[in-house]
């Protein structure tokens, strides 16, 4: 009898405790000045220099000759983390749509990537052999892309087939 009461008590505590998790809502964009992309107060001169160098690298688009690929989601960190400033969240227009075919690349834009939707990455539930996966899969490949830094015209890596994947 004590065990049954204890089980009911545990179930009640879990139910009450998890109710708050279900009540969460997205408040939307924060009002006021943006909090992304700026130095935190109190950095030393050297720390500020490191921050500035990191921010510049974060915002820089990479090309084939810079080491982009062979698989990628976008050509810069800052492209995905742009709103309201570098280091933030998805911008209003999703740059993944344009980068899919930029500089001659022949990628197909997956159905879950939309022009006015959020930037996304893909995780497969299972591998083609049925084993569990869960890892991030890059959306695009550099095959046939030729930009000012390099040429991947001879690259024949194939983009994942997201239409058939177990997402």
C-alpha positions as a Markdown table, in Angstrom:
| # | Residue | x | y | z |
|---|---|---|---|---|
| 1 | Unk | 0.0 | 0.0 | 0.0 |
| 2 | Unk | 2.9 | 2.4 | 0.8 |
| 3 | Unk | 4.5 | 1.7 | -2.5 |
| 4 | Unk | 1.2 | 2.5 | -4.4 |
| 5 | Unk | 0.9 | 5.8 | -2.5 |
| 6 | Unk | 4.5 | 6.6 | -3.2 |
| 7 | Unk | 4.0 | 6.0 | -6.9 |
| 8 | Unk | 1.0 | 8.3 | -7.0 |
| 9 | Unk | 3.0 | 11.0 | -5.1 |
| 10 | Unk | 5.8 | 10.7 | -7.6 |
| 11 | Unk | 3.4 | 10.9 | -10.5 |
| 12 | Unk | 1.7 | 14.0 | -9.0 |
| 13 | Unk | 5.0 | 15.8 | -8.5 |
| 14 | Unk | 6.1 | 15.0 | -12.1 |
| 15 | Unk | 2.8 | 16.2 | -13.5 |
| 16 | Unk | 2.8 | 19.4 | -11.5 |
| 17 | Unk | 6.5 | 20.0 | -12.2 |
| 18 | Unk | 6.2 | 19.5 | -16.0 |
| 19 | Unk | 3.1 | 21.6 | -16.4 |
| 20 | Unk | 5.2 | 24.8 | -16.5 |
| 21 | Unk | 7.2 | 23.4 | -19.4 |
| 22 | Unk | 4.1 | 23.1 | -21.5 |
| 23 | Unk | 3.1 | 26.7 | -20.7 |
| 24 | Unk | 6.2 | 28.3 | -22.3 |
| 25 | Unk | 5.6 | 30.8 | -25.1 |
| 26 | Unk | 7.9 | 32.6 | -27.5 |
| 27 | Unk | 7.8 | 36.3 | -26.6 |
| 28 | Unk | 9.0 | 37.3 | -30.0 |
| 29 | Unk | 11.7 | 39.9 | -30.7 |
| 30 | Unk | 13.0 | 41.8 | -27.7 |
| 31 | Unk | 12.2 | 45.5 | -27.5 |
| 32 | Unk | 14.9 | 48.1 | -27.2 |
| 33 | Unk | 18.5 | 48.0 | -28.3 |
| 34 | Unk | 19.8 | 44.8 | -29.7 |
| 35 | Unk | 22.1 | 42.7 | -27.5 |
| 36 | Unk | 23.8 | 40.8 | -30.3 |
| 37 | Unk | 27.2 | 41.4 | -31.9 |
| 38 | Unk | 28.6 | 43.9 | -29.4 |
| 39 | Unk | 31.5 | 43.5 | -27.0 |
| 40 | Unk | 30.6 | 42.9 | -23.4 |
| 41 | Unk | 31.5 | 45.7 | -21.0 |
| 42 | Unk | 34.9 | 45.7 | -19.3 |
| 43 | Unk | 37.1 | 44.0 | -21.9 |
| 44 | Unk | 40.8 | 44.9 | -21.8 |
| 45 | Unk | 42.4 | 46.3 | -24.9 |
| 46 | Unk | 43.8 | 42.9 | -25.9 |
| 47 | Unk | 40.4 | 41.2 | -25.3 |
| 48 | Unk | 38.7 | 43.8 | -27.4 |
| 49 | Unk | 41.2 | 43.3 | -30.2 |
| 50 | Unk | 40.5 | 39.5 | -30.1 |
| 51 | Unk | 36.8 | 40.1 | -30.1 |
| 52 | Unk | 37.0 | 42.4 | -33.1 |
| 53 | Unk | 39.2 | 39.9 | -35.0 |
| 54 | Unk | 36.8 | 37.1 | -34.2 |
| 55 | Unk | 33.8 | 39.2 | -35.2 |
| 56 | Unk | 35.4 | 40.0 | -38.6 |
| 57 | Unk | 36.2 | 36.3 | -39.2 |
| 58 | Unk | 32.7 | 35.3 | -38.1 |
| 59 | Unk | 31.2 | 37.7 | -40.7 |
| 60 | Unk | 33.5 | 36.8 | -43.6 |
| 61 | Unk | 32.1 | 34.7 | -46.4 |
| 62 | Unk | 34.3 | 31.7 | -47.3 |
| 63 | Unk | 34.9 | 30.5 | -50.8 |
| 64 | Unk | 36.1 | 27.3 | -52.3 |
| 65 | Unk | 39.8 | 28.3 | -52.1 |
| 66 | Unk | 39.3 | 29.4 | -48.5 |
| 67 | Unk | 38.3 | 25.9 | -47.5 |
| 68 | Unk | 34.5 | 26.0 | -48.0 |
| 69 | Unk | 33.0 | 22.6 | -48.1 |
| 70 | Unk | 33.0 | 20.0 | -49.4 |
| 71 | Unk | 29.7 | 20.0 | -47.5 |
| 72 | Unk | 28.2 | 23.2 | -45.9 |
| 73 | Unk | 25.0 | 24.9 | -44.7 |
| 74 | Unk | 26.1 | 28.5 | -45.6 |
| 75 | Unk | 29.3 | 30.2 | -46.6 |
| 76 | Unk | 29.7 | 32.2 | -43.4 |
| 77 | Unk | 28.8 | 32.0 | -39.8 |
| 78 | Unk | 27.5 | 35.5 | -39.8 |
| 79 | Unk | 25.1 | 34.7 | -42.7 |
| 80 | Unk | 23.1 | 32.5 | -40.4 |
| 81 | Unk | 23.6 | 34.6 | -37.3 |
| 82 | Unk | 22.7 | 38.1 | -38.6 |
| 83 | Unk | 19.6 | 39.4 | -36.9 |
| 84 | Unk | 19.5 | 41.9 | -35.4 |
| 85 | Unk | 23.3 | 42.0 | -35.7 |
| 86 | Unk | 26.2 | 39.6 | -36.2 |
| 87 | Unk | 26.0 | 37.0 | -33.6 |
| 88 | Unk | 22.2 | 37.0 | -33.5 |
| 89 | Unk | 19.6 | 34.8 | -35.0 |
| 90 | Unk | 18.2 | 34.1 | -38.5 |
| 91 | Unk | 17.8 | 37.1 | -40.8 |
| 92 | Unk | 14.3 | 37.9 | -42.3 |
| 93 | Unk | 15.3 | 36.5 | -45.7 |
| 94 | Unk | 17.0 | 33.1 | -45.6 |
| 95 | Unk | 20.3 | 33.3 | -47.4 |
| 96 | Unk | 20.5 | 29.5 | -47.8 |
| 97 | Unk | 18.1 | 29.7 | -50.8 |
| 98 | Unk | 20.6 | 31.9 | -52.7 |
| 99 | Unk | 23.7 | 30.1 | -51.7 |
| 100 | Unk | 22.4 | 26.7 | -52.9 |
| 101 | Unk | 23.2 | 27.7 | -56.5 |
| 102 | Unk | 25.6 | 30.6 | -56.0 |
| 103 | Unk | 28.7 | 30.6 | -58.3 |
| 104 | Unk | 27.4 | 27.7 | -60.4 |
| 105 | Unk | 26.7 | 25.2 | -57.7 |
| 106 | Unk | 23.9 | 22.8 | -58.6 |
| 107 | Unk | 22.3 | 22.1 | -55.2 |
| 108 | Unk | 18.6 | 21.5 | -54.8 |
| 109 | Unk | 17.0 | 23.6 | -52.1 |
| 110 | Unk | 15.4 | 21.1 | -49.6 |
| 111 | Unk | 11.6 | 21.5 | -49.1 |
| 112 | Unk | 12.1 | 22.6 | -45.5 |
| 113 | Unk | 14.2 | 25.6 | -46.5 |
| 114 | Unk | 12.1 | 28.6 | -47.6 |
| 115 | Unk | 13.0 | 32.1 | -48.7 |
| 116 | Unk | 11.2 | 33.8 | -45.8 |
| 117 | Unk | 11.6 | 31.0 | -43.2 |
| 118 | Unk | 14.3 | 30.4 | -40.6 |
| 119 | Unk | 17.7 | 29.1 | -41.3 |
| 120 | Unk | 17.8 | 25.4 | -40.7 |
| 121 | Unk | 20.1 | 22.5 | -40.5 |
| 122 | Unk | 19.1 | 18.8 | -41.1 |
| 123 | Unk | 19.3 | 15.9 | -38.7 |
| 124 | Unk | 18.4 | 12.4 | -39.9 |
| 125 | Unk | 16.7 | 10.1 | -37.5 |
| 126 | Unk | 18.2 | 7.0 | -39.1 |
| 127 | Unk | 21.0 | 6.2 | -41.6 |
| 128 | Unk | 20.0 | 4.5 | -44.9 |
| 129 | Unk | 20.8 | 1.2 | -43.3 |
| 130 | Unk | 18.3 | 1.8 | -40.6 |
| 131 | Unk | 20.7 | 2.4 | -37.7 |
| 132 | Unk | 20.1 | 5.5 | -35.5 |
| 133 | Unk | 21.8 | 8.7 | -36.8 |
| 134 | Unk | 20.8 | 12.1 | -35.2 |
| 135 | Unk | 23.9 | 13.8 | -36.6 |
| 136 | Unk | 23.8 | 17.1 | -38.5 |
| 137 | Unk | 23.9 | 16.7 | -42.2 |
| 138 | Unk | 25.1 | 19.6 | -44.3 |
| 139 | Unk | 22.5 | 20.9 | -46.8 |
| 140 | Unk | 24.8 | 21.7 | -49.7 |
| 141 | Unk | 28.0 | 20.7 | -51.5 |
| 142 | Unk | 30.6 | 22.7 | -53.4 |
| 143 | Unk | 30.4 | 20.6 | -56.6 |
| 144 | Unk | 30.6 | 22.8 | -59.7 |
| 145 | Unk | 31.0 | 26.0 | -57.7 |
| 146 | Unk | 33.5 | 28.4 | -59.0 |
| 147 | Unk | 34.1 | 31.6 | -57.1 |
| 148 | Unk | 36.9 | 34.2 | -56.9 |
| 149 | Unk | 38.9 | 32.0 | -54.5 |
| 150 | Unk | 38.8 | 28.7 | -56.2 |
| 151 | Unk | 37.0 | 26.3 | -58.6 |
| 152 | Unk | 35.3 | 23.0 | -57.5 |
| 153 | Unk | 34.3 | 22.2 | -61.1 |
| 154 | Unk | 36.1 | 18.8 | -60.8 |
| 155 | Unk | 34.4 | 18.0 | -57.5 |
| 156 | Unk | 31.7 | 15.4 | -57.9 |
| 157 | Unk | 30.5 | 15.0 | -54.3 |
| 158 | Unk | 26.7 | 14.5 | -54.2 |
| 159 | Unk | 24.2 | 16.4 | -52.1 |
| 160 | Unk | 22.2 | 14.3 | -49.6 |
| 161 | Unk | 18.7 | 13.4 | -50.8 |
| 162 | Unk | 16.5 | 15.2 | -48.3 |
| 163 | Unk | 13.3 | 14.2 | -50.0 |
| 164 | Unk | 14.0 | 10.5 | -49.2 |
| 165 | Unk | 15.8 | 11.1 | -45.8 |
| 166 | Unk | 14.2 | 10.2 | -42.5 |
| 167 | Unk | 14.3 | 13.7 | -41.0 |
